[in-house]
Amino acid sequence: MKAMMLTGIRQMAMRQVHEPSLVNSGDIKIRMKSVGICGSDIHYYTQGQIGSQRVIYPFTVGHEGAGEVIEIGKSVERVNPGDIVAIDPAIPCHECDQCLAGRPHTCRKLRFLGCPGQAEGCLMEFIVMPEKSCFRLTGNLNADHGSISEPLAIGVYAVKKGGAFKGLSIGILGYGPIGMSVMLAARSQSVSEIYVTDIIDERLSIATREGVVFSGNPAKENVVRNIMHKEPLGLDVVFECCGKQEALDQAVELLKPGGKLIVVGIPEFDLWSLSVEKTRRKEISIQFIRRQVDCVEQTLDLMKNGRIKIENMITHRFPFERTKEAFDLVADYRDGVMKAMIDF
């Protein structure tokens, strides 16, 4: 079968690799239909690593995927051949202290699609996954919804951890796919006072179409001053979604005393810095987000019942053979890209 593999920094090539087979009775084999390109995929493409997780070439990335079930193991009960499924890329052991504590996303033995040293990604024609990591798409949901459910679930989880609900004001600093996922998740919880910033004007236009109360470009205006003019007491919750030190500093300025700082973005550097004076005097609570836990089904339900709509998120599509072109587009933030999808 064909797999699109990283072969070096900003290098990628189609390779013939061994087609996977079922290993365990609870496995299912999936023919991929769509894959979304994530910012972490781009980190591996342009940097060759995220922190200590370093790519050994050749390697296949990709973890936002959906596909058609073509074969099932003997003990599989929830899906059948022909079903279209969303794929949760996390494969926890279900046995360690973290799993038993209800934290499979920080499993001691976690295998995650497209993560170096753990599992090859889903930018290939077929993959095998445990049934527990797959969710059948029903109603009006298609493969796009299945792929987008992965970043959306992170947004749903972040909003849940941040306690962002009706009546609160929130900021989202960085309006890429994860920032937009946070916005959609917050709005599904009836949050209406949503303030968004990004340095790409086309993304701010998407935010405006989605009906946020403020969208601003920090490279062109003083976003802290302009938001505080509208919310003089400060914001209840701010989500840092771009992995930039400047955004973290802005978040601290924007939060009211007792506010919550939710750090979702993945930076390219090793150490964050925080103002001791401001964070201490405001008694700011800080929560880091690591992917998501038990939010995929909720996310699919939110899309199925219309409380989350993804029409404005997908801006570009590429066939499997043009995956490198898609990665270059996303890596360089060209053409106002929000989410690029790979179609098989």
N, C-alpha and C positions, 0 to 999 in steps of 0.2 A: 504494500500500500504506500501511498504518498504521505510524507510529513514535511511541513515547512520548518526548517531548523535554523537556529542561530549558529553561525559558523565563525563569528568574530565580532568586534565592535562595529555596529551598524552594518553588519554583513548577514545575509540570510540566503538560504538556497533550498530548493525542493529536493528531497532525498527519498529513495526507496528504502523502507524499513520493514521489519517483520510485522505482519498483521497479528494483533493480540488475540488470545483465546481465553475462554472462561477458565478460571483457576478454582474458584470456590463455588459451592452450590448456591450462594446468595448473590453471585455476580450477574451482571447483564452486559451484553455487547451492544454498542451504540454506533450507528452511522451518523457522523456529525452533519448537521444542517447549517448551523450558524455559530460564529464566535465573535464576541466583542473584544476590541483591543482596550486593555486597561493601562493605567499609568504605570503600574508595577512591571508590566510587560515591556514598556518603553524604558524603564530603568535598566532592565537586563539587556535591552537592545543597545542602548547608548552608553551605559556604564559597565556592563558586564557583571554587575552585582548590586545587591541591596544589603548594606551592612556586611555581615560575615557570610552571607549567602552568595557565593561566587559561582558563575557559570563555568562549567567544563564543557568545551565545545566538542562535537556538535550537541545542541540541546534544543528541545522543542518547548516553547512557552505557550501561553494561552490557558485561561481558566474560566472565562465567561462563556459557557457553551450550552447548546441544546441540540438534541438529535433524535433519531428514530431508533427505537429498540428493534434489533433484528434477531437476538438470541437471548434466552434466559436460562439461569441455572435451575436445578431441580427444586430448590426451596424458595424460589422467588414467588411472591404472592400478590404484590401490589401493581405490577406492570406486566404487559403482554407484548409479544412481537407486533409491531405496527404502531404502538403508542409513541407519541412525541413527548420527550421528557426534558425538564430543566435539570441541569447538573450542578449540584453543590460540590465544588472542587475539593472540599475538605474530606479526608478519609481518616477519622480518628480511630484509636484502638478500642475505645469503649471499656477499657479495663483499668487504666491508670488513675491516680488520685484526682487529676483534673477532670477526666471524663466522669468519674463517679461523683464528683462535686458539681456536676452540671455545667462544666466548662470544656466541652469537646473542642472548642476553637483554640484552646491552649494545651491540647493533649501533648503529653510527653513524647509520644511516638507518632505525632501527626504526619501524615503524608498529604501534600497539597499539590494539585495539578500545576505544572509549570514552575515549580519551585525547585531550584538546584539542590541536589542531594536528597530530594524527596520523591518526586514523580515527574515524568515527562508530561508536557502540557497537551492540550486538546486541539492544537493546530495540525491535525492529522485526520485521515479519512475515517478511522475507526478507533474507539477506545473501549476499555472494559472498566466498569465501575461497580462498587457494591450497590445493591438495591437501596440500601438506607440512604445513599447519597443522591438518589434520583427521585424526581417528583413529576408525576404524570400531569400533562397540561390538558385542561378540560375547558368546556365552554368556548369563549371567543379567543382563548390564549393560543398563540402560535410560537414558533421557534424564537422569534425576536423577543417576545415576552420572557421566554425561558432563559435566554442569554442575559437579558437586562436584569433578571431577577437577582443575579449575583451582586452587582454593585448596589442595586436598590435595597437589597437586604441589609447591606452595611449601613445605608442611610436610615432604614427602619430601626436597626439596632442602636445606632448613634443617637437618634431622637429619643428612643426609649431610655437609654442611659442618661441622657441629658434632661429628662423630664420636661421636654418641650411640648406643652399642651395648650389648649385654648386659653386665651387671656394673657399669655406671655409674649414678650417681644424677643426675637432672636436675630442674630447676625450669622451670615455664612460668608466666610472669607476664602475665596477661591471657588469659582463657579464652573468647574469642570464636571465630568460625569458624577463624581462622588458628591461634590457640592450640590449639584442638581438633584441627586438622589436624596440628600438630606432635606432639601427644600420640598420635594414631592412628599416625602414621608411626614414632614412637619405639617404640611398643608392637609394631609389626610387625617391629621389629629386636630384639625380646625384652628391651627395657628395662622393668624392673618397678618400679624405685624412682622414681616420678614424683610431684612435688610441684606443686600447681596453686594459683594465687591469682586472684581476680577480685572486683570490687565488686558483682556481681549474683549474689544467692544462688541464683536458678534455674539459672544456668550452673554454679555449684558443685555443685548437685544432679546435673546431667548428668555432671560429672566423677566424682562419687561412684559413680553408676551404672556408669560406665565402668571403675571399679576402681582409681583412683589411690590412692596410699597416704596422701595428705594433700590436703585442699582447704580454703582459708581465705580470709576476706574481710579485706583490709588496712584497710578502713574501720571494722572492728569488733574487730580483734585485732592483736596484734603478730606478724605472720606470720614475720618474720625470726627472732624469738626461738623461736617454736613449731617452725619447721622445723629450726633449729639444735639444738633439744633432741633431735630425732630423728636428726639428722645432725651431730653435734658437730664433725666434721672439715670440714664444708662440702660443697657440691655440686660435681660434676665439670663440669657444663654448665648454664647458665641461658639460657633463651630469653625475651627481652623481646618480647612480642607485642601490647602495647596502646599503644605510642607515648607513654608517660608518664614524665616525669623521675623521679617517685617510684619507679616500678618499676625504672628503671635503677639508682638508688641502692640499692634493695633487692637487686638482682642482684649488685652488687659486694660487698655485705655477705655474701651467701649463698655466694659462690664460695670454694672452697678455693684455696690457693696453686697456681698453674699451671693454674687452671681456665679455661674458655672462656665468654665472653659473646657470645651470638648475638643481634644486634639485627634483629628482623623487623618490629616495629611501625612504622607511619607516623605521626609526630607532627604536630600542628598548628602547632608552633613551628619556628624556623629553626636553633637551636643546642642540642645536647646539652651537658651539663657532666659531668665525671668527677672524682672525688677522685684527685688525683695521688698522694697518700700511699698510699692503699689499693690502687689499681690497680698502682702501681709496685712496692710491697713484695710484693704477691701475684704479680707478674708475670702478670697476666691477659692472655689473648689475646682480641682483640675482632674479630668478624667481622660485617659488615653483609650483609644478604640483599637482593638485588634480584630479585624475582620468582623464576624458576626456569629451569633449562636442562636439556633432555633427560630430564625426569622424568615426562612425561605417560604414556608407554606403561608404565613401571614402576608408576605409580600405578594405572592401569587394571588391570594384572595383579594387583596386591595386592588390589583390590576383587573381581576375578573369582575369585581362589582363596580368598577368605574371610579373608585376613589383616587386611584393613581392612573394617569394617562402618560404614555411614553412617546407620543407622536413628535414632540419637539426635541427629544434627546438624540435620536438617530439622525445624523446629518450627512453621512457618507457611507457608501457601500462599495465593496470590491469583491471580485471573484477570488477564490482560493489561490489561483496562480499569481495574482497581483498583490499578495500579502505584503511584500517588502515595500511596495509603493504606498500602501496604507500605513505601514509603520513609519515611513519617512514623513508622511503628511502629519500624523499625530505627534511625532517627536519634534517637528518644527512648528507646531501650532498653526499650520497653514489653512487658508480658505475658511477660517471661522469654524474649524472642526470642533464638535462636541463629542460625539461618539461615532467611531467608524466600525462597521460590521464587515466580517468576512463571510461570504456565502459559498457553500459547497454545492 
